[in-house]
Amino acid sequence: MFKLNKKIFCSLILVCLAGSFSSGCGSSTNTANASSSKELVVYSAGPDNLIKEITAGFEKKTGIKVEVFSSTTGKVLSRMKAEKANPKADIAILASLSSAIGLKNDGMTEAYPNAKNADKLFDNWKDKDNNYFSYSGSALAIVYNTKLVKTPPKDWSDLTSPQYNNQINISDPSLSGSCLDFVSGYINVNGDKGWDYFNAVKKNGAQMVGANNEALNPVITGEKSIVLAGVDYMTYAAKAKGEPVDLVYPSSGTVISPRPALILKGAKDKENAEKFIDYLLSDEAQKMVAKEYLLPGRKDIKVDGKVTGNDIRSLNVDWSWMSKNNTDISNKFISIFK
């Protein structure tokens, strides 16, 4: 009887051990699946066509599903700051480099030291501590309706001329990241003379209207003639569709506004976020950038028949100074134009 019980007892132990091993293996598999997430959340300041093409390419290449919230830089920043205690996004793409610097200073970004091709970005388009990477850029220009303006202005100062009285739009820097970079950069370079200029433009009847599209559309339709600090890629895209618009890069120089991508502190899918940064800086994505008329972030990318960052005279701005003073500058600018 004892021998039988002993055999049964030993058999039960073997069964239990086998069950425990099987259960343990199952737990390991579940853990592996949990750490291999196939999701990513991106907050983007556009342009919509480009982010759709980039996310489609990234999903095809990696199998990682991307959820996108797309809006203006101002609204993207507001949403991120509201969610700071419990971040929903893994990646943010902005239209303002100075805003990215602000996020870094607020401790809201995550460094990625091993980003592929980051060494090929334009100088000052990448954070020295690897917290943001400007995968594309746009230049601010004088945009005009070709039916209404037969002799285009050559420089910013021309827009104080009476011939453009009540014919100029400019975006609201609290809504447009690229406009904020322009206004802040112009003041950084010109100081009080910059404020004199904006006051003179306002005196000439210039109006501040919404974000970039709201400034451009009335010029396309002929309600206005000029956009001061219009976004170049939007103008080129409209022109390609047959709209009567063109642009001039001012002879004294302009602000080229890098469009940074960054990983947010507390990102739930950091590994996937790093893959997304790598993809943004890849040859494939950089060609998508050029296709949508933006400036590729990599200085080695050559695009036949299209402008690159090497072709535009840019103002030598201090991005750190701009980041520290953006709020005050934006508020002062808005007070002038209201």
C-alpha positions in Angstrom: 0.0 0.0 0.0 2.8 2.4 0.9 4.6 1.6 -2.3 1.4 2.4 -4.3 0.9 5.6 -2.5 4.6 6.5 -3.0 4.2 5.9 -6.7 1.1 8.1 -6.9 2.8 10.8 -4.8 5.8 10.9 -7.2 3.5 11.0 -10.2 1.6 13.9 -8.8 4.8 15.8 -8.1 5.9 15.3 -11.8 2.5 16.5 -13.0 2.7 19.6 -10.9 6.2 20.3 -12.0 5.2 20.0 -15.6 2.2 22.3 -15.1 4.4 24.9 -13.4 6.9 24.8 -16.2 4.1 25.1 -18.8 2.6 28.0 -16.9 5.9 29.7 -16.5 6.6 29.4 -20.2 3.2 30.9 -20.9 4.0 33.9 -18.6 7.3 34.5 -20.4 5.5 34.5 -23.8 2.9 37.1 -22.5 5.7 39.3 -21.1 7.5 39.1 -24.4 4.3 40.1 -26.3 3.7 43.0 -23.9 7.2 44.4 -24.5 6.9 44.1 -28.2 4.0 46.6 -28.6 2.9 47.3 -32.2 1.4 50.7 -31.5 2.6 54.3 -31.5 0.9 57.7 -30.8 2.1 60.7 -32.7 1.0 64.3 -32.2 1.8 66.3 -35.4 1.6 69.9 -36.5 1.3 68.7 -40.1 1.3 69.0 -43.0 -1.4 66.4 -43.1 -0.5 64.9 -46.5 3.1 64.4 -45.4 2.3 62.8 -42.0 -0.2 60.4 -43.7 2.4 59.3 -46.2 5.1 58.9 -43.6 3.0 56.9 -41.2 1.8 54.7 -44.0 5.4 54.0 -45.0 6.4 53.4 -41.4 3.5 51.0 -40.8 4.4 49.1 -43.9 8.1 48.8 -43.0 7.7 47.9 -39.3 4.1 46.6 -38.8 3.7 49.2 -36.0 0.2 50.9 -36.0 0.4 54.7 -35.7 -2.4 56.8 -34.2 -2.1 60.5 -35.2 -3.5 63.6 -33.7 -2.9 66.4 -36.2 -3.4 70.1 -35.5 -1.5 73.4 -35.3 1.6 73.7 -33.2 -0.3 75.8 -30.7 -3.0 73.2 -30.2 -0.5 70.3 -30.1 1.5 72.1 -27.4 -1.6 72.8 -25.4 -2.7 69.2 -25.5 0.7 67.9 -24.5 1.0 70.3 -21.6 -2.5 69.3 -20.4 -1.5 65.7 -20.5 2.0 66.2 -18.9 1.2 64.2 -15.8 -0.1 61.3 -17.9 1.3 61.5 -21.5 -0.8 60.0 -24.2 1.7 60.7 -27.1 5.0 59.0 -27.7 6.2 61.4 -30.5 5.6 65.1 -31.1 6.2 66.8 -34.5 6.2 70.6 -34.3 6.5 73.5 -36.7 8.7 75.5 -34.3 12.2 74.7 -33.2 12.0 77.2 -30.3 8.9 75.4 -29.0 10.9 72.1 -29.0 13.7 73.8 -27.0 11.0 74.9 -24.5 9.7 71.4 -24.1 13.2 70.2 -23.5 13.8 72.8 -20.9 10.5 71.8 -19.2 11.7 68.2 -18.9 9.1 66.9 -21.3 11.5 65.2 -23.8 13.5 62.0 -23.9 17.0 61.8 -25.4 17.8 59.4 -28.2 21.6 59.3 -28.6 21.6 56.7 -31.3 19.3 58.2 -33.9 20.4 57.0 -37.4 21.5 59.8 -39.8 21.2 62.5 -37.2 24.7 63.5 -38.0 23.6 64.5 -41.5 21.1 67.1 -40.3 21.7 70.8 -40.9 23.7 72.6 -38.1 21.5 73.6 -35.2 18.6 71.4 -36.5 19.5 68.7 -33.9 19.7 69.1 -30.2 23.3 68.7 -28.9 21.8 66.4 -26.2 19.8 64.4 -28.8 16.3 65.5 -27.5 14.9 66.6 -30.9 15.6 66.1 -34.6 14.4 68.5 -37.2 13.6 66.1 -40.1 12.2 68.9 -42.3 11.9 72.6 -42.4 10.1 75.5 -44.1 11.2 79.0 -44.9 9.1 82.1 -44.4 8.6 84.2 -47.5 6.7 87.1 -49.0 3.8 85.3 -50.7 1.8 87.2 -53.4 -1.1 86.8 -55.7 0.3 86.8 -59.3 -2.8 88.4 -60.8 -2.8 91.3 -58.4 1.0 91.9 -57.9 2.9 92.3 -61.2 6.1 93.6 -59.7 6.8 91.5 -56.6 8.4 93.1 -53.5 12.1 92.1 -53.0 12.5 92.6 -49.2 10.5 92.9 -46.0 10.8 96.7 -46.0 8.9 96.9 -49.3 5.7 95.9 -47.5 5.5 99.3 -45.7 4.8 100.9 -49.1 1.4 102.5 -49.6 0.8 100.3 -52.7 0.2 97.4 -50.2 -2.1 99.4 -47.9 -4.7 97.0 -46.5 -3.5 94.2 -48.7 -1.3 92.2 -46.3 -2.1 89.2 -44.1 0.1 87.7 -41.4 -0.5 84.6 -39.2 -1.1 84.7 -35.5 2.1 83.5 -33.8 0.1 82.0 -31.0 -1.4 79.5 -33.5 1.3 79.2 -36.1 4.7 77.8 -34.9 6.5 78.9 -38.1 5.1 82.5 -37.7 6.2 82.5 -34.1 9.7 81.5 -35.2 9.7 84.3 -37.8 8.5 87.0 -35.5 10.8 85.9 -32.7 13.8 85.5 -35.0 13.2 88.8 -36.7 13.2 90.6 -33.3 16.3 88.6 -32.2 18.2 89.9 -35.2 16.8 93.4 -35.4 15.9 94.4 -31.8 13.9 97.5 -31.5 14.1 98.2 -35.2 12.2 94.9 -35.6 9.3 96.3 -33.5 9.4 99.5 -35.5 9.0 97.4 -38.6 6.0 95.5 -37.3 4.4 98.7 -36.2 4.9 100.2 -39.6 3.4 97.2 -41.3 0.4 97.4 -39.0 0.0 101.1 -39.8 0.0 100.1 -43.4 -3.2 98.1 -42.8 -1.7 94.6 -42.3 -4.1 92.1 -40.6 -3.3 89.2 -38.3 -5.5 86.3 -39.2 -5.5 82.8 -37.6 -3.0 80.1 -38.6 -1.1 79.7 -41.9 -4.0 78.6 -44.1 -6.2 81.4 -42.9 -3.5 83.9 -43.9 -2.9 82.3 -47.3 -6.4 81.5 -48.6 -7.6 85.1 -49.0 -4.5 85.8 -51.1 -5.3 82.8 -53.3 -8.8 84.1 -53.8 -7.7 87.6 -54.4 -9.3 89.2 -51.3 -5.7 90.2 -50.3 -2.5 90.5 -52.2 0.3 89.5 -49.8 1.2 87.2 -47.0 4.0 88.5 -44.8 6.0 85.5 -43.6 4.0 83.0 -45.6 5.0 79.3 -45.4 6.9 78.3 -48.5 5.8 74.7 -48.9 2.1 75.7 -48.7 2.6 78.2 -51.4 4.5 75.8 -53.7 1.7 73.2 -53.2 -1.0 75.8 -54.1 1.0 76.9 -57.1 1.3 73.3 -58.3 -2.5 73.0 -58.2 -2.7 76.0 -60.5 -3.5 78.7 -57.9 -2.3 82.3 -58.8 0.4 82.5 -56.1 4.1 82.7 -55.9 6.8 83.8 -53.4 9.9 85.7 -52.9 12.6 84.9 -50.4 13.6 88.4 -49.1 17.0 89.6 -50.2 18.0 90.5 -46.6 17.4 87.0 -45.4 14.6 85.1 -43.7 14.0 82.6 -40.9 14.2 79.0 -41.9 11.9 77.2 -39.4 13.1 73.6 -38.7 10.3 71.2 -37.9 11.5 69.0 -35.0 10.4 65.6 -34.0 10.9 64.4 -30.5 10.2 61.6 -28.1 8.1 62.6 -25.1 9.1 61.9 -21.5 7.1 58.9 -20.3 6.5 57.6 -23.7 4.7 54.2 -23.4 6.3 52.8 -26.5 9.8 54.3 -26.4 11.4 51.6 -28.6 8.8 52.2 -31.3 9.3 55.9 -30.9 13.0 55.5 -31.6 12.2 53.5 -34.7 9.9 56.3 -35.9 12.7 58.9 -35.4 15.0 56.7 -37.4 12.4 56.4 -40.2 11.9 60.2 -40.3 15.6 60.6 -41.0 15.8 57.8 -43.6 16.3 58.3 -47.3 12.8 57.1 -47.9 11.1 59.6 -45.6 13.4 62.5 -46.6 12.2 62.0 -50.2 8.6 62.2 -49.0 9.5 65.5 -47.3 10.8 67.0 -50.6 7.8 65.7 -52.5 5.5 67.8 -50.3 7.7 70.9 -51.0 9.3 71.0 -47.5 13.0 71.4 -47.0 14.6 68.0 -46.2 16.3 68.1 -42.8 19.4 66.2 -44.1 21.9 68.4 -45.8 23.0 65.6 -48.1 19.6 65.1 -49.7 19.5 66.6 -53.2 16.2 67.1 -55.0 16.2 68.1 -58.7 14.3 71.2 -59.4 13.4 72.0 -55.8 14.8 74.4 -53.2 16.8 73.1 -50.3 18.0 74.8 -47.1 21.3 75.4 -48.9 19.7 77.7 -51.4 18.0 80.3 -49.1 19.7 83.2 -47.4 18.8 82.8 -43.7 19.0 85.1 -40.8 21.5 84.1 -38.1 19.1 83.6 -35.2 19.7 82.5 -31.6 17.1 79.7 -31.0 17.8 79.5 -27.3 17.1 83.2 -26.9 14.0 82.9 -29.0 12.7 80.0 -26.8 13.2 82.0 -23.6 11.5 85.1 -25.1 8.8 83.5 -27.3 5.8 84.2 -25.0 6.6 87.8 -24.4 7.3 88.4 -28.1 4.1 86.7 -29.2 2.0 88.7 -26.6 3.6 92.0 -27.7 3.1 91.2 -31.4 -0.6 90.2 -30.9 -1.1 93.5 -28.9 0.2 95.5 -31.9 -2.0 93.7 -34.4 -5.3 93.5 -32.4 
